[in-house]
């Protein structure tokens, strides 16, 4: 049987542990141990502190309600997207 290689394999020197999360109408694969602990902490701090997180609102039944999570929309420089006005954050050259 064909087995597709993961883009995350080898990032921490070993194969990642994949876990398929059962969700309706979605395909979600959790990659445990994709990064070593120190690198995970560095990436988390870098992304948390540099991304322009925003609280968005939706109007339901004529009332403005805060969405339950913060969001950030990014796109390539010079390109126009419906929700993107910021350029991509290249976190330490690893994630694009």
N, C-alpha and C positions, 0 to 999 in steps of 0.2 A: 504494500500500500504506500502511496505517496505521502511524504511528510514534509511540510513546508518549514523552512528554516525561519527562526525568529530574528527580527532586527535587534533584539535585546540580548541574544546569546553572545557571550564573550565580553560583555561590558565590564563585568566584575571578575573576569578570569575563569568563569565557570558557566555552565548552562543554567538558565533561569528555571524556576519552578512555575509552570503554568497551571492556573486554576480557572476553569470555565465557570462563569457565574450565570446561573439560569435566570434570564429576564425575558419577559414577553416582548416580542417584536424587536429584539436587540441581540447582538453578538458581542459579549463582553468577556475578555480574557484578562485575568489578573496575573501579572508577572512578579512573583515574589523574588526578592534578592536580585533584582535587576542591577542594582548598584550596591557597592559596599556601604556600610553604615555612615562613614565619614562623608563620602561623596553624596549620599542621599541628603544628609543634613545640609551640606553646602548648596546643593541644588534647591532644596526647599527654601532655605533662607534667601537665596538669590531671587527666586521666582516670587516669593511672598513679599519681599521688600521692593522689587522693581516693577512689578506689574501694576498697572493703573486700574485697580479694582473699583467697581461702581455698584451702588445699590440701584437696581432698576425697579420700576413700578408697572403694574398692569391695572387697567380700569375694568372692573367687574361690577355689574349692576350699578353703574354710575358712581362707584367708589374707587379711589386709588388705593391699591393694596401693594405693599412691598413684597417683591418676589423673595422666596425663602433662601436664596443664595446670592452671593456676590458674583458679578460677571466681569469679563474683560474680553473685548473683541479686538483682534489684531489681523493685519493683512500685509501683503508685500508693498514696499514703498512705490508710489506712483500708480498703484492700481486702485480702482474704486470698487468697493463692496457695499452691500446694503447696510451692514452693521459695523464695518471696519473703518476707523479713522486713525488708528495708531499703527506704527510699523512693528514687525515681528521683533520679539526679544530673543536674541541668541544667547541663551544662558550658558556662559562659559564655553561656547562653541560646541556644546554636546547636543543640546536639544534645539530643534528648528521649528 
